[in-house]
Every structure is written in C-alpha cells, then in structure tokens.
Amino acid sequence: MFSLVCCVAVKRCRTSSLLLMLAAAAAATFLSPPVAQAAGKGAPSDAWRAIDGAFTPPAEFADDLGDYRSPLLFNDGSQVKNASDWERRRKEILDTWHGLMGKWPPLIENPQVEILESTRRENFTQHRVRFAISPEHKTEGYLLIPEGSGSHPAVVVVYYEPETAIGMGKEDRDFALQLARRGFVCLSMGHSASFYYPNQERAELQPLSALAYASANAYHVLASREEVDPARIGIVGHSYGGKWAMFASCLYDKFACGAWSDGGVVFDESRGNVNYWEPWYLGYEQGVTRPRGIPNESRPRTGAYKQMIAEGRDLHELHALMAPRPFFVSGGSEDPPLRWKALNHARAVNRLLGYENCVGMHNRPAHSPTPESNEQIYLFFEHFLKAAKSPQRNPQP
C-alpha cells in the first residue's frame, strides 16, 4: 500500500463524469490511509503560490506526448480504462522493470543504526551514523534532526558522498542542511560511482536498481525514528543523485514524493551525461567490459539497457509508477523543457486517477543547481510534506 502524499483532485470545471468516477475508485484503491496536500479548501499555501507555475507545461508542450509509448497501454496493447485497470498495469510495469534489472533482496525494515558522533548545529542536531544498505553492506551518513517535538516530515538526500549535502562540499548541493534548517529530518547518504550487489563480479541487480534498494532501506532508517512521520518521507538528489532519487522514488512507493535534479529523466543518446548505458547504471553485463561513452559500433549497448532500448522502453514508464504521488524535476542542461513530452504521460495517468498538479518541472540553463532552482525544490517539499493535509475531492459531476 502506498505511503502517499497525493495531489489536488481534478477540479469540477475541468473534469468529466468519467474522471470523477475514476477519482472515486482511485481514492479507494490508493489512499488508505492518506496524507495528502492539495489546493483544496481555503487559500493555497505560500509554498504552492511560489511553485504552482512549474506544474503546468509551456503551451508548446501542453499536450505533446512525443513518440513515447503510453504507459496506459498494457504489454498486450490493451487500454487502461479505469483505476482498477491501472492497479494491474502498474504492477505489470513494476514487474517488467524488476525483471529487467533484477529482483531486490528482502528489505531491512527494522534497521540497526549506530550513532558514531553527535554535533549541535544551528537549530538541529547532526548525528554521524552507520547503517545497512543491504544484508552485506553498511554505509555511513548524517542524520539531521531539527528542534521541536512531535513527528516531522523527512527527506533522504543521495549523492556521491554524504558530506556535500550537509554543507561540506560543492556549493548549492547542500540539500540536507537547507531542509534541516526548515524543520525536516534529513538523512544524507552517499555511494561512490555506483553500487554493485552483492559485488561487481557477480552483480544480481543493475547498479541503479541496487541504489534504489539501498534508499528503500534508508527510508526505513528514517521511518523507525520517533521524530519522523513515516507517511511524509521524500527523496532528493542532483545529477548522479538525481538518477538515484528518481529510481528510488519510482520503484519504492513508500516514498511520498521525490525531487530529481538534472539527472536525465529519459534515455537520450545525444547527451553524454544522460549515460544510463554505462555499466555503473543500467549497462552492467557480467563478464563484459564496455568502453566508456555514448553507444556506437565500437561501444555497443550492453546489459539491461540494451534490452530496454530493443523493447522500446523508456523512463516515462517509471515516472508513471509515481501516480498519484507528486514528483518535481529540477531541470538543467540535461532536462530542458522538451522533457515535458515524457512527463505528460505521468500527467495523463494522474488525470485518469482524478488528480492534477502532481508533476512539476523548473528549468535553468546549466547543469549545476542554483539558489533559485534549489528554492523551488525546498518549496516543493514544504508544500507536499511539511504542510500536508487530507485531500479535498469534488464529488459533483
């Protein structure tokens, strides 16, 4: 069952009777129990007023679905017509991708967390911690716990190493520090290059799926804390971390929402940094050494990536798994506005379920985050996690 922060129910003036019936079915299927935030009763939040424009595609891409195969088609070509159909289709997509990337080991739902060091910083306490990301692997990270009683919203922050996110690395990548200042419990974790499970010689999972599995275990580190509301946990990352955060939130539905900064939200072999073909992402193939770089005759596709391309698959299928959980793309050079063509498919799934304002994208020219682009991410989490409340649905035809 979803741990869910969902989006605003479709407004009556924009909704057909069919969609309202689907919305009712979706509520029964996906929201038990709900934690939801939307522009329902009352005035919209300040956070929402600052980001609402990011949840509407530019006019030139408003209804453009590109050449992507609709996730509302089953593998046999039949159409998803209602929320019940979507529940089956969602499972089909998830099973297909796990089949391509490898089945996860059991999750570590009752983690043992070692506190190695504690430091008081500003309005929060920083703990250096050690915890398991798989049955055979442990990692160290930082747990930031803000002042105040009661349960807090929380965010897992992923990158190459955990220090950058707490303000000890490159500028404008200190997501955990900035969110902790705003009252979020944050777990900053990292893993260099990628994660091979159980090892690089005999990996059973594609590395990006292994990273998503590691993050699912990190979710339980946060969920086990009395300071954290387990229904309000999100995930964020930039670049490599953006890919990681996207796969984690799409593949593990206990994440209430996700923010993905310029990791590349679709396959794109014209962009060298959207490099899902590499063996440390989706191109792992046991016993095969592939030269680094964009696929060509001398650098053929390998591993799961090769099969995904051959089958006509793309990452918009994963985006659809988020519905109706919200997600936010902080796009730079690798995720320009034309990515709306792929994101529109997730919007279509949400619309089928009776929801809107679940898919957002803010764009900047360059790959590196900026204070402005990061502020949009923080406001996204403030709106969908910090200010979460029960959904408001319109039952009228």
WOBELHU-V458551 format. One record per residue. RES is the residue in one small letter. PSI is psi in radians with two decimals (999 if undefined). Layout:
# WOBELHU-V458551
((RES | PSI) (RES | PSI))
This chain:
# WOBELHU-V458551
((m | 2.51) (f | 2.42) (s | 1.89) (l | 2.22) (v | 2.03) (c | -3.08) (c | 3.09) (v | 2.36) (a | 2.61) (v | 2.29) (k | 2.62) (r | -0.70) (c | -0.20) (r | 0.26) (t | 2.35) (s | 2.88) (s | -0.68) (l | -0.82) (l | -0.61) (l | -0.67) (m | -0.71) (l | -0.63) (a | -0.72) (a | -0.74) (a | -0.69) (a | -0.66) (a | -0.74) (a | -0.60) (t | -0.75) (f | -0.30) (l | 1.45) (s | 1.76) (p | 2.68) (p | 2.58) (v | 2.00) (a | 2.63) (q | 2.31) (a | 2.91) (a | 1.23) (g | -2.05) (k | 2.58) (g | -3.12) (a | 2.59) (p | 2.70) (s | 2.79) (d | -0.67) (a | -0.78) (w | -0.69) (r | -0.52) (a | -0.34) (i | -0.08) (d | -0.53) (g | -0.40) (a | -0.15) (f | 0.21) (t | 2.13) (p | 2.67) (p | 2.65) (a | -0.64) (e | -0.32) (f | 0.15) (a | -0.78) (d | 0.42) (d | 2.00) (l | 0.05) (g | -2.65) (d | 0.25) (y | 2.41) (r | 2.31) (s | 2.29) (p | -0.13) (l | 0.23) (l | 2.25) (f | 2.89) (n | -0.51) (d | 0.05) (g | -0.12) (s | 2.74) (q | 2.42) (v | 2.14) (k | -0.29) (n | 3.14) (a | -0.63) (s | -0.75) (d | -0.72) (w | -0.64) (e | -0.72) (r | -0.69) (r | -0.69) (r | -0.78) (k | -0.67) (e | -0.77) (i | -0.83) (l | -0.77) (d | -0.67) (t | -0.82) (w | -0.68) (h | -0.59) (g | -0.64) (l | -0.61) (m | -0.23) (g | 2.51) (k | 2.34) (w | 2.56) (p | 2.97) (p | 2.51) (l | 2.69) (i | 1.52) (e | -0.23) (n | 1.28) (p | 2.62) (q | 2.08) (v | 2.16) (e | 2.25) (i | 2.01) (l | -0.50) (e | 2.51) (s | 2.39) (t | 2.34) (r | 2.20) (r | 2.17) (e | -2.06) (n | 0.46) (f | 2.88) (t | 2.32) (q | 2.12) (h | 2.25) (r | 2.19) (v | 2.77) (r | 2.35) (f | 2.85) (a | 2.34) (i | -0.12) (s | 2.95) (p | -0.43) (e | -0.07) (h | 2.39) (k | 2.74) (t | 2.85) (e | 2.57) (g | -2.91) (y | 2.28) (l | 2.03) (l | 2.12) (i | 2.00) (p | 2.86) (e | 2.81) (g | 2.50) (s | 3.00) (g | 3.11) (s | 2.46) (h | 2.73) (p | 2.79) (a | 2.76) (v | 2.30) (v | 2.27) (v | 2.21) (v | 2.48) (y | -2.99) (y | -0.62) (e | 2.83) (p | -0.21) (e | -0.65) (t | -0.77) (a | -0.32) (i | 0.23) (g | 0.27) (m | 0.60) (g | -2.64) (k | 2.52) (e | 2.70) (d | 0.38) (r | 0.30) (d | 0.94) (f | -0.75) (a | -0.76) (l | -0.86) (q | -0.67) (l | -0.65) (a | -0.67) (r | -0.47) (r | 0.11) (g | 0.25) (f | 2.41) (v | 2.32) (c | 2.44) (l | 1.93) (s | 2.14) (m | 2.74) (g | 2.86) (h | 2.16) (s | 2.44) (a | -1.29) (s | -3.02) (f | 2.02) (y | 2.16) (y | 2.25) (p | -0.32) (n | 2.97) (q | -0.53) (e | -0.57) (r | 0.86) (a | 2.30) (e | -0.23) (l | 2.55) (q | 2.43) (p | -0.65) (l | -0.61) (s | -0.65) (a | -0.68) (l | -0.71) (a | -0.71) (y | -0.76) (a | -0.71) (s | -0.60) (a | -0.67) (n | -0.61) (a | -0.61) (y | -0.78) (h | -0.44) (v | -0.79) (l | -0.79) (a | -0.43) (s | -0.15) (r | 2.39) (e | -0.35) (e | -0.10) (v | 2.39) (d | 1.93) (p | -0.30) (a | -0.07) (r | 1.05) (i | 2.17) (g | -3.07) (i | 2.54) (v | 2.63) (g | 2.78) (h | 2.43) (s | -2.05) (y | -0.77) (g | -0.49) (g | -0.74) (k | -0.83) (w | -0.86) (a | -0.65) (m | -0.87) (f | -0.67) (a | -0.86) (s | -0.58) (c | -0.68) (l | -0.32) (y | 1.85) (d | 0.03) (k | -0.32) (f | 2.16) (a | -0.47) (c | 2.98) (g | 2.57) (a | 2.23) (w | 1.99) (s | 1.82) (d | 0.78) (g | -0.25) (g | 1.77) (v | -0.01) (v | 2.87) (f | 2.36) (d | 1.74) (e | 0.12) (s | -0.11) (r | 2.00) (g | -0.43) (n | -0.18) (v | 1.11) (n | 0.93) (y | -0.33) (w | -0.28) (e | 2.64) (p | -0.33) (w | 0.06) (y | -1.46) (l | 0.01) (g | 0.28) (y | 2.30) (e | 2.07) (q | 2.26) (g | 0.01) (v | 2.27) (t | 2.06) (r | 2.30) (p | 2.48) (r | 2.46) (g | 3.00) (i | 2.38) (p | 2.40) (n | -2.92) (e | -0.62) (s | -0.23) (r | 1.24) (p | 2.76) (r | 2.63) (t | 2.94) (g | -2.66) (a | -0.60) (y | -0.74) (k | -0.77) (q | -0.67) (m | -0.79) (i | -0.73) (a | -0.57) (e | 0.01) (g | 0.45) (r | 2.73) (d | 3.02) (l | -0.19) (h | -0.40) (e | -0.67) (l | -0.74) (h | -0.70) (a | -0.49) (l | -0.32) (m | -0.51) (a | 2.35) (p | 0.44) (r | 2.45) (p | 2.63) (f | 2.77) (f | 2.19) (v | 2.09) (s | 1.60) (g | 2.42) (g | -2.32) (s | -0.51) (e | -0.34) (d | 1.28) (p | 3.09) (p | -0.48) (l | -0.23) (r | -0.22) (w | -0.46) (k | -0.66) (a | -0.75) (l | -0.48) (n | -0.42) (h | -0.67) (a | -0.65) (r | -0.66) (a | -0.69) (v | -0.79) (n | -0.70) (r | -0.70) (l | -0.67) (l | -0.04) (g | 0.39) (y | 2.63) (e | 3.05) (n | 0.68) (c | -0.27) (v | 2.05) (g | 2.70) (m | 2.29) (h | 2.45) (n | 2.53) (r | 2.83) (p | -0.68) (a | 2.92) (h | -0.72) (s | 2.44) (p | 2.75) (t | 2.84) (p | -0.67) (e | -0.82) (s | -0.64) (n | -0.64) (e | -0.64) (q | -0.69) (i | -0.81) (y | -0.71) (l | -0.60) (f | -0.86) (f | -0.65) (e | -0.72) (h | -0.84) (f | -0.29) (l | -0.91) (k | -0.63) (a | 0.39) (a | 2.51) (k | 3.04) (s | 2.59) (p | 2.64) (q | 2.10) (r | 2.53) (n | 1.95) (p | -0.03) (q | 2.52) (p | 999))
